[in-house]
Amino acid sequence: MEIALWIVIFLATFFIMEFNAWWMHKYVMHGFLWNLHEDHHHKKHNSWFEKNDFFFVFYAVISIGLKVAHSELDLWWCLPLSAGILAYGIAYFVVHDIFIHQRFKWLRKANNKYAKGVRRAHKMHHKHIGKEDGENFGMLIVPLKYFK
């Protein structure tokens, strides 16, 4: 029973993170923390790193904190929460930073319907370099209108 519950918590955490990423992007990154996210839309520096990368660190700290709580406080449910956040972070990094923005030169030749739709949707979002008017959606779940 505990294994099944572990899997449910892991999967629920992963999918909740997609909603959380959408919400954080719309209301925090394009809101009061725009100063950290702005360089992602309008690069004004020569560094490989962006201030926007702070958001990865934020979620990594939460995931690590949950792993520590699992280890130190023997809270079994903290491990699938931590793993779900970590798995989403890896998926987000692969889709957003590697596949879409090509921060590493991998996955350049992916050209299936899903790949084209994700790239098209993200391009529409980045069409707006300002704080307002950017179309917003998740990174893994993209509106069907982009899959032509």
C-alpha positions as CSV (number, residue, x, y, z in Angstrom):
1,M,0.0,0.0,0.0
2,E,2.8,2.4,0.9
3,I,4.5,1.9,-2.5
4,A,1.2,2.7,-4.3
5,L,0.7,5.8,-2.2
6,W,4.3,6.8,-2.9
7,I,3.7,6.5,-6.6
8,V,0.5,8.5,-6.4
9,I,2.2,11.3,-4.4
10,F,5.1,11.4,-6.8
11,L,2.9,11.6,-9.9
12,A,0.5,14.1,-8.3
13,T,3.5,16.3,-7.3
14,F,4.9,16.1,-10.8
15,F,1.7,17.2,-12.4
16,I,0.9,19.9,-9.8
17,M,4.3,21.3,-10.6
18,E,3.2,22.0,-14.1
19,F,0.3,24.1,-12.8
20,N,2.6,25.7,-10.3
21,A,5.1,26.6,-13.0
22,W,2.3,28.2,-15.0
23,W,1.1,30.2,-12.0
24,M,4.6,31.2,-10.9
25,H,5.4,32.3,-14.4
26,K,2.3,34.4,-14.9
27,Y,2.0,36.0,-11.4
28,V,5.5,36.0,-10.0
29,M,8.0,36.0,-12.9
30,H,5.9,38.4,-14.9
31,G,4.8,40.1,-11.7
32,F,6.8,41.3,-8.7
33,L,9.9,39.3,-9.6
34,W,10.1,40.5,-13.2
35,N,13.6,41.9,-12.4
36,L,14.8,38.3,-12.1
37,H,13.0,37.0,-15.2
38,E,13.5,39.9,-17.5
39,D,16.9,38.8,-18.8
40,H,15.3,35.6,-20.0
41,H,13.1,37.6,-22.4
42,H,15.5,40.3,-23.2
43,K,19.2,39.3,-22.8
44,K,21.2,42.3,-21.8
45,H,24.3,40.4,-20.7
46,N,27.1,38.1,-22.1
47,S,26.9,35.5,-19.4
48,W,25.6,31.9,-20.0
49,F,23.8,32.3,-16.7
50,E,20.7,34.4,-16.3
51,K,19.1,35.9,-13.2
52,N,16.1,33.8,-14.2
53,D,18.1,30.7,-13.2
54,F,17.4,31.7,-9.6
55,F,14.0,30.0,-10.0
56,F,15.7,26.7,-10.6
57,V,17.7,27.2,-7.4
58,F,14.5,28.0,-5.5
59,Y,12.8,24.7,-6.4
60,A,16.0,22.8,-5.9
61,V,16.2,24.1,-2.3
62,I,12.6,23.0,-1.7
63,S,13.3,19.5,-3.1
64,I,16.5,19.2,-1.0
65,G,14.7,20.4,2.1
66,L,12.0,17.7,1.6
67,K,14.7,15.1,1.2
68,V,16.4,16.3,4.4
69,A,13.0,16.1,6.2
70,H,12.6,12.6,4.9
71,S,16.0,11.6,6.2
72,E,16.2,13.5,9.5
73,L,12.5,13.4,10.6
74,D,11.7,10.0,9.1
75,L,8.7,11.5,7.2
76,W,8.3,8.9,4.4
77,W,5.9,11.1,2.3
78,C,8.6,13.9,1.9
79,L,10.6,11.6,-0.4
80,P,8.0,11.2,-3.1
81,L,7.3,15.0,-2.9
82,S,11.0,15.7,-3.2
83,A,11.3,13.2,-6.1
84,G,8.3,14.7,-7.9
85,I,9.7,18.2,-7.7
86,L,13.1,16.9,-8.9
87,A,11.6,15.0,-11.8
88,Y,9.6,18.0,-12.9
89,G,12.7,20.2,-12.7
90,I,14.6,17.8,-14.9
91,A,11.8,17.6,-17.4
92,Y,11.4,21.4,-17.4
93,F,15.2,21.8,-17.9
94,V,15.3,19.3,-20.8
95,V,12.2,20.8,-22.5
96,H,12.8,24.5,-21.8
97,D,16.5,25.1,-21.5
98,I,17.9,22.3,-23.7
99,F,15.2,21.7,-26.3
100,I,13.7,25.1,-26.7
101,H,16.4,27.6,-25.8
102,Q,19.3,25.3,-26.9
103,R,21.5,26.2,-23.9
104,F,23.2,22.9,-24.7
105,K,23.5,21.7,-28.3
106,W,21.3,18.6,-27.8
107,L,17.9,17.7,-29.2
108,R,18.3,20.0,-32.2
109,K,16.9,17.6,-34.7
110,A,13.7,16.7,-32.9
111,N,11.1,17.6,-35.4
112,N,7.9,15.7,-34.5
113,K,4.4,17.3,-34.1
114,Y,4.9,17.7,-30.3
115,A,8.3,19.2,-30.7
116,K,7.1,21.7,-33.3
117,G,4.1,22.7,-31.1
118,V,6.2,23.3,-28.0
119,R,8.7,25.4,-30.0
120,R,5.9,27.4,-31.7
121,A,4.1,28.0,-28.4
122,H,7.2,29.2,-26.7
123,K,8.2,31.4,-29.6
124,M,4.8,33.1,-29.3
125,H,5.4,33.7,-25.6
126,H,8.9,35.2,-26.3
127,K,7.5,37.4,-29.0
128,H,6.7,39.8,-26.2
129,I,9.9,41.0,-24.5
130,G,8.1,43.1,-21.9
131,K,6.5,42.2,-18.6
132,E,2.9,42.4,-19.9
133,D,1.0,40.6,-22.7
134,G,3.1,37.5,-22.8
135,E,0.9,34.4,-23.6
136,N,1.2,32.0,-20.8
137,F,1.0,28.2,-20.5
138,G,2.9,25.3,-19.0
139,M,6.1,23.9,-20.4
140,L,4.9,20.3,-20.8
141,I,1.2,20.9,-21.4
142,V,0.8,23.2,-24.4
143,P,-2.5,24.4,-25.9
144,L,-3.6,22.3,-28.9
145,K,-3.8,25.4,-31.2
146,Y,0.1,25.2,-31.5
147,F,0.0,21.7,-33.0
148,K,-0.7,22.3,-36.6
